[in-house]
């Protein structure tokens, strides 16, 4: 099995549309030999991931929630601040939730690489 490397420039791209494109490549659905129970996807390298955008009012309205497991441990952060502090998380999280929830997901998401350009 040959894994190709796809280089994607995320500059000015919308997060959701970019995430679907990446998820298809990671899963291998673009190949003729696609089988849902076999991990035949490719490697994806994303550059300029800190310059992605959101459509509509998502920058002001979308929130990420995290709970520590303790009472009162709910942490909420707007996507605007999360994108500024940790742009990898925003794109990786979108791609991660578009992959199937099975044993193959961990190996698929490991092939998503973020390349910093200078």
C-alpha positions as CSV (number, residue, x, y, z in Angstrom):
1,X,0.0,0.0,0.0
2,X,1.4,3.4,-1.0
3,X,0.6,6.4,1.0
4,X,0.8,9.6,-1.0
5,X,1.5,13.0,0.7
6,X,-1.0,15.8,0.1
7,X,0.1,19.3,0.8
8,X,-2.7,21.7,1.5
9,X,-2.5,25.5,2.0
10,X,-5.2,26.6,4.5
11,X,-4.7,30.3,3.9
12,X,-8.2,31.9,3.7
13,X,-10.0,28.5,3.6
14,X,-13.2,27.9,5.6
15,X,-12.6,25.4,8.4
16,X,-15.5,23.0,7.8
17,X,-15.0,22.7,4.1
18,X,-11.2,22.2,4.6
19,X,-11.9,19.6,7.3
20,X,-14.1,17.5,5.0
21,X,-11.5,17.6,2.3
22,X,-8.8,16.5,4.7
23,X,-11.0,13.8,6.3
24,X,-11.6,12.2,2.8
25,X,-7.9,12.1,2.1
26,X,-7.0,10.7,5.5
27,X,-9.7,8.0,5.2
28,X,-8.8,7.1,1.6
29,X,-12.2,7.6,0.1
30,X,-10.7,9.2,-2.9
31,X,-9.0,5.9,-3.9
32,X,-10.6,3.3,-6.1
33,X,-9.5,0.6,-3.6
34,X,-11.4,2.1,-0.7
35,X,-12.7,-0.3,1.9
36,X,-14.3,1.0,5.1
37,X,-12.7,-1.6,7.3
38,X,-9.1,-1.0,6.0
39,X,-7.0,2.1,6.7
40,X,-5.6,3.0,3.3
41,X,-5.6,6.8,3.6
42,X,-2.9,9.2,2.7
43,X,-0.7,11.7,4.6
44,X,-1.9,15.3,4.7
45,X,0.4,18.2,5.5
46,X,-1.4,21.5,6.2
47,X,0.4,24.9,5.9
48,X,-0.8,28.3,7.0
49,X,-3.3,26.6,9.4
50,X,-3.4,29.8,11.5
51,X,-5.0,31.7,8.7
52,X,-8.2,29.7,8.4
53,X,-11.6,31.4,8.5
54,X,-15.1,30.7,9.6
55,X,-18.3,31.6,7.7
56,X,-21.1,33.6,9.2
57,X,-21.0,34.6,12.9
58,X,-19.2,31.5,14.1
59,X,-16.2,33.5,15.3
60,X,-18.5,35.3,17.8
61,X,-21.0,32.5,18.6
62,X,-19.2,29.1,18.4
63,X,-17.9,27.8,21.7
64,X,-15.6,24.9,22.7
65,X,-16.5,23.2,26.0
66,X,-14.3,21.1,28.2
67,X,-15.2,19.5,31.5
68,X,-12.7,18.5,34.1
69,X,-15.0,15.9,35.7
70,X,-15.3,17.9,38.9
71,X,-18.4,19.9,40.0
72,X,-18.2,23.3,38.5
73,X,-15.4,22.2,36.2
74,X,-17.0,23.3,32.9
75,X,-14.6,25.5,30.8
76,X,-15.9,27.4,27.8
77,X,-13.9,29.3,25.3
78,X,-15.0,31.2,22.2
79,X,-13.6,30.0,18.9
80,X,-12.2,33.4,18.3
81,X,-9.8,33.1,21.2
82,X,-9.1,29.4,20.6
83,X,-8.1,30.2,17.0
84,X,-5.7,32.9,18.3
85,X,-4.1,30.8,21.0
86,X,-4.1,27.3,19.5
87,X,-5.0,27.3,15.7
88,X,-4.0,23.6,15.4
89,X,-6.7,22.5,17.8
90,X,-9.5,24.1,15.8
91,X,-8.7,22.4,12.5
92,X,-7.6,19.1,14.1
93,X,-10.8,19.0,16.2
94,X,-13.0,19.6,13.1
95,X,-11.2,16.8,11.2
96,X,-11.2,14.4,14.2
97,X,-15.0,14.6,14.5
98,X,-15.4,14.0,10.8
99,X,-13.6,10.7,10.9
100,X,-15.4,7.5,11.9
101,X,-15.6,6.7,15.6
102,X,-13.8,3.4,15.5
103,X,-10.4,1.8,16.1
104,X,-9.0,3.2,12.9
105,X,-9.6,6.9,13.8
106,X,-6.4,7.2,16.0
107,X,-4.2,6.0,13.2
108,X,-5.9,8.2,10.7
109,X,-5.5,11.4,12.7
110,X,-1.8,10.7,13.3
111,X,-1.3,11.2,9.6
112,X,-2.5,14.8,9.8
113,X,0.6,17.0,10.0
114,X,0.8,20.7,10.6
115,X,3.8,22.4,8.9
116,X,4.8,25.8,10.1
117,X,6.0,28.1,7.3
118,X,8.5,30.9,7.9
